[in-house]
Amino acid sequence: MGVSRVLHLVRHGQSSWNLEHRVQGAQHEPPLTDLGRSQARAAAAALLDLLGGRPGLLLTSDQQRAVQTAEIIGGALGLRAKPTPLLREQGWGLLEGLTTKAAMAELADVDLSSPDFRWAGGESTTDVLSRVVELLGSATITDLPAGTEIILVSHGDTIRVLMTHLLGESLAEAPWRQFENGSVTTTRYHH
């Protein structure tokens, strides 16, 4: 029959590259801004209310902006954040570091709806889906006691791909979903 799990998906707080409108992708370095730290504290407060004292597992992307967000959340919840590369942002290859405007100009003639599209050293959304499915099927999650709620601190594109999977939608046909910096999205899934 399987086990039902509650997932709390948290997008990292604003990073310096979010502020500069730069493509971050697989880059580890952009740190949180003051606003980003404030957004992480607000996410922690929301999670305190949602968890209501129940036990939780806190997993985070190993990229700096997510780790910093998870450390703030973990401090508030009394949880230690466990980093994993499986929650990293979608890699955008040679587009990383460019402004969003410059990156969109590079992609002007590209069909971005294709789940297998990769840009010069980057990842496709199919690649990202493989990573998040691997995480959901790992012993880190499947061996948890019943009732353990899971907090995943990640990135906008990765959360979008994960939500598409959890809702049973096609990567090519899923509607665009925007996840704001510091947002908490709670969902349930069965495994």
DRENDO-1510 file (C-alpha; in Angstrom, 1 decimal, always signed):
<recs>
REC; n; res; u; v; w
REC; 1; MET; +0.0; +0.0; +0.0 .
REC; 2; GLY; +2.9; +2.4; +0.7 .
REC; 3; VAL; +3.5; +5.3; +3.0 .
REC; 4; SER; +2.1; +8.8; +2.8 .
REC; 5; ARG; +4.6; +11.6; +3.4 .
REC; 6; VAL; +4.3; +15.3; +4.0 .
REC; 7; LEU; +6.8; +17.4; +2.1 .
REC; 8; HIS; +7.5; +21.0; +2.8 .
REC; 9; LEU; +9.3; +22.5; -0.2 .
REC; 10; VAL; +11.3; +25.6; +0.6 .
REC; 11; ARG; +12.9; +27.8; -2.0 .
REC; 12; HIS; +16.1; +29.4; -0.7 .
REC; 13; GLY; +16.0; +33.1; +0.3 .
REC; 14; GLN; +17.1; +35.8; -2.1 .
REC; 15; SER; +20.7; +35.5; -3.2 .
REC; 16; SER; +23.0; +38.2; -4.4 .
REC; 17; TRP; +22.6; +36.9; -8.0 .
REC; 18; ASN; +18.8; +36.9; -7.6 .
REC; 19; LEU; +19.1; +40.6; -6.8 .
REC; 20; GLU; +21.3; +41.1; -9.8 .
REC; 21; HIS; +19.0; +39.1; -12.1 .
REC; 22; ARG; +21.8; +36.6; -13.0 .
REC; 23; VAL; +21.4; +32.9; -14.0 .
REC; 24; GLN; +22.7; +30.9; -11.0 .
REC; 25; GLY; +22.1; +27.3; -12.0 .
REC; 26; ALA; +24.8; +25.0; -10.7 .
REC; 27; GLN; +26.9; +27.8; -9.3 .
REC; 28; HIS; +27.7; +27.3; -5.6 .
REC; 29; GLU; +28.8; +30.8; -4.6 .
REC; 30; PRO; +26.0; +33.4; -4.6 .
REC; 31; PRO; +25.3; +33.9; -0.9 .
REC; 32; LEU; +22.0; +35.2; +0.7 .
REC; 33; THR; +21.3; +38.9; +0.9 .
REC; 34; ASP; +20.0; +40.5; +4.0 .
REC; 35; LEU; +16.5; +40.1; +2.5 .
REC; 36; GLY; +17.3; +36.4; +1.8 .
REC; 37; ARG; +18.1; +35.8; +5.4 .
REC; 38; SER; +14.9; +37.6; +6.5 .
REC; 39; GLN; +12.9; +35.3; +4.0 .
REC; 40; ALA; +14.6; +32.2; +5.6 .
REC; 41; ARG; +13.6; +33.4; +9.0 .
REC; 42; ALA; +10.0; +33.8; +7.8 .
REC; 43; ALA; +10.0; +30.3; +6.2 .
REC; 44; ALA; +11.3; +29.0; +9.6 .
REC; 45; ALA; +8.4; +30.6; +11.4 .
REC; 46; ALA; +5.9; +29.2; +8.9 .
REC; 47; LEU; +7.4; +25.7; +9.3 .
REC; 48; LEU; +7.2; +26.0; +13.1 .
REC; 49; ASP; +3.5; +26.5; +12.7 .
REC; 50; LEU; +3.1; +23.7; +10.1 .
REC; 51; LEU; +5.1; +21.1; +12.0 .
REC; 52; GLY; +3.5; +21.8; +15.4 .
REC; 53; GLY; +6.3; +20.1; +17.2 .
REC; 54; ARG; +6.2; +16.9; +15.1 .
REC; 55; PRO; +9.6; +15.4; +14.2 .
REC; 56; GLY; +11.1; +16.5; +10.9 .
REC; 57; LEU; +13.9; +15.8; +8.5 .
REC; 58; LEU; +15.7; +18.8; +7.0 .
REC; 59; LEU; +17.4; +18.1; +3.6 .
REC; 60; THR; +19.0; +20.9; +1.6 .
REC; 61; SER; +20.7; +21.4; -1.7 .
REC; 62; ASP; +24.5; +21.7; -1.1 .
REC; 63; GLN; +24.6; +25.1; -2.9 .
REC; 64; GLN; +25.5; +28.0; -0.6 .
REC; 65; ARG; +22.2; +29.9; -0.9 .
REC; 66; ALA; +20.2; +26.8; +0.0 .
REC; 67; VAL; +22.6; +25.8; +2.8 .
REC; 68; GLN; +22.4; +29.2; +4.4 .
REC; 69; THR; +18.6; +29.1; +4.2 .
REC; 70; ALA; +18.5; +25.6; +5.7 .
REC; 71; GLU; +20.9; +26.6; +8.6 .
REC; 72; ILE; +18.5; +29.4; +9.6 .
REC; 73; ILE; +15.5; +27.1; +9.4 .
REC; 74; GLY; +17.4; +24.3; +11.2 .
REC; 75; GLY; +18.4; +26.7; +14.0 .
REC; 76; ALA; +14.7; +27.7; +14.5 .
REC; 77; LEU; +13.4; +24.1; +14.4 .
REC; 78; GLY; +16.2; +22.4; +16.3 .
REC; 79; LEU; +17.1; +20.3; +13.2 .
REC; 80; ARG; +20.5; +19.8; +11.6 .
REC; 81; ALA; +20.4; +20.4; +7.8 .
REC; 82; LYS; +21.7; +17.5; +5.7 .
REC; 83; PRO; +23.1; +18.7; +2.3 .
REC; 84; THR; +22.6; +16.7; -0.8 .
REC; 85; PRO; +23.6; +17.4; -4.5 .
REC; 86; LEU; +20.3; +15.8; -5.5 .
REC; 87; LEU; +18.5; +19.0; -4.6 .
REC; 88; ARG; +20.7; +21.3; -6.6 .
REC; 89; GLU; +19.3; +23.8; -9.1 .
REC; 90; GLN; +19.1; +22.9; -12.7 .
REC; 91; GLY; +22.5; +23.5; -14.3 .
REC; 92; TRP; +22.5; +26.0; -17.2 .
REC; 93; GLY; +26.0; +25.5; -18.4 .
REC; 94; LEU; +27.4; +28.5; -20.3 .
REC; 95; LEU; +24.4; +30.6; -19.4 .
REC; 96; GLU; +25.4; +30.7; -15.7 .
REC; 97; GLY; +26.5; +34.1; -14.6 .
REC; 98; LEU; +24.8; +35.9; -17.5 .
REC; 99; THR; +22.0; +38.3; -16.7 .
REC; 100; THR; +18.6; +36.9; -17.2 .
REC; 101; LYS; +18.1; +39.3; -20.2 .
REC; 102; ALA; +21.3; +38.1; -21.9 .
REC; 103; ALA; +20.5; +34.4; -21.2 .
REC; 104; MET; +17.0; +34.9; -22.7 .
REC; 105; ALA; +18.5; +36.5; -25.8 .
REC; 106; GLU; +20.8; +33.4; -26.2 .
REC; 107; LEU; +17.7; +31.2; -25.9 .
REC; 108; ALA; +15.4; +33.2; -28.2 .
REC; 109; ASP; +15.1; +30.5; -30.9 .
REC; 110; VAL; +15.0; +27.5; -28.5 .
REC; 111; ASP; +12.0; +25.4; -27.6 .
REC; 112; LEU; +12.4; +25.4; -23.8 .
REC; 113; SER; +9.3; +23.2; -23.3 .
REC; 114; SER; +11.3; +20.1; -24.4 .
REC; 115; PRO; +12.2; +18.2; -21.2 .
REC; 116; ASP; +15.3; +16.9; -22.9 .
REC; 117; PHE; +16.8; +20.3; -23.9 .
REC; 118; ARG; +20.2; +21.0; -22.5 .
REC; 119; TRP; +22.3; +24.2; -23.0 .
REC; 120; ALA; +26.1; +23.9; -23.4 .
REC; 121; GLY; +27.1; +21.8; -20.4 .
REC; 122; GLY; +23.8; +22.2; -18.6 .
REC; 123; GLU; +21.1; +19.8; -17.5 .
REC; 124; SER; +17.7; +19.1; -18.9 .
REC; 125; THR; +14.5; +19.0; -16.8 .
REC; 126; THR; +14.6; +15.2; -17.3 .
REC; 127; ASP; +18.0; +15.2; -15.7 .
REC; 128; VAL; +16.6; +17.2; -12.7 .
REC; 129; LEU; +13.7; +14.8; -12.5 .
REC; 130; SER; +16.0; +11.8; -12.3 .
REC; 131; ARG; +17.8; +13.4; -9.3 .
REC; 132; VAL; +14.7; +14.3; -7.3 .
REC; 133; VAL; +13.2; +10.8; -8.0 .
REC; 134; GLU; +16.4; +9.3; -6.8 .
REC; 135; LEU; +16.2; +11.3; -3.6 .
REC; 136; LEU; +12.5; +10.4; -3.0 .
REC; 137; GLY; +13.3; +6.7; -3.4 .
REC; 138; SER; +16.5; +6.7; -1.3 .
REC; 139; ALA; +16.7; +5.1; +2.2 .
REC; 140; THR; +17.2; +8.6; +3.6 .
REC; 141; ILE; +13.5; +9.1; +3.0 .
REC; 142; THR; +12.0; +5.6; +2.7 .
REC; 143; ASP; +13.4; +4.5; +6.0 .
REC; 144; LEU; +12.0; +7.3; +8.0 .
REC; 145; PRO; +9.5; +6.5; +10.7 .
REC; 146; ALA; +5.8; +7.1; +9.8 .
REC; 147; GLY; +4.7; +10.6; +10.5 .
REC; 148; THR; +8.1; +12.2; +9.9 .
REC; 149; GLU; +7.6; +15.3; +7.9 .
REC; 150; ILE; +10.3; +16.2; +5.4 .
REC; 151; ILE; +11.6; +19.7; +4.7 .
REC; 152; LEU; +13.4; +20.1; +1.4 .
REC; 153; VAL; +15.3; +23.4; +0.8 .
REC; 154; SER; +16.0; +23.8; -2.9 .
REC; 155; HIS; +15.7; +26.1; -5.9 .
REC; 156; GLY; +12.9; +27.4; -8.1 .
REC; 157; ASP; +13.5; +25.1; -11.2 .
REC; 158; THR; +14.1; +22.0; -9.0 .
REC; 159; ILE; +11.0; +22.6; -7.0 .
REC; 160; ARG; +9.0; +23.1; -10.2 .
REC; 161; VAL; +10.2; +19.8; -11.6 .
REC; 162; LEU; +9.5; +18.0; -8.3 .
REC; 163; MET; +5.9; +19.4; -8.1 .
REC; 164; THR; +5.3; +18.4; -11.7 .
REC; 165; HIS; +6.3; +14.8; -10.7 .
REC; 166; LEU; +4.3; +14.8; -7.5 .
REC; 167; LEU; +1.2; +15.9; -9.4 .
REC; 168; GLY; +1.7; +13.3; -12.1 .
REC; 169; GLU; +2.1; +15.9; -14.9 .
REC; 170; SER; +4.2; +15.7; -18.0 .
REC; 171; LEU; +7.3; +17.8; -17.9 .
REC; 172; ALA; +6.6; +19.0; -21.4 .
REC; 173; GLU; +3.0; +20.0; -20.7 .
REC; 174; ALA; +3.0; +21.1; -17.0 .
REC; 175; PRO; +2.0; +24.7; -16.4 .
REC; 176; TRP; +4.6; +27.2; -15.3 .
REC; 177; ARG; +4.7; +27.5; -11.5 .
REC; 178; GLN; +6.5; +30.4; -9.8 .
REC; 179; PHE; +8.0; +29.8; -6.4 .
REC; 180; GLU; +9.1; +33.0; -4.7 .
REC; 181; ASN; +12.3; +33.2; -2.7 .
REC; 182; GLY; +11.7; +31.9; +0.9 .
REC; 183; SER; +8.3; +30.4; +0.0 .
REC; 184; VAL; +7.1; +27.2; +1.7 .
REC; 185; THR; +4.9; +24.8; -0.4 .
REC; 186; THR; +3.4; +21.9; +1.5 .
REC; 187; THR; +2.3; +18.7; -0.3 .
REC; 188; ARG; +1.7; +15.1; +0.3 .
REC; 189; TYR; +3.0; +12.1; -1.7 .
REC; 190; HIS; +2.8; +8.3; -1.5 .
REC; 191; HIS; +5.7; +5.9; -1.9 .
</recs>
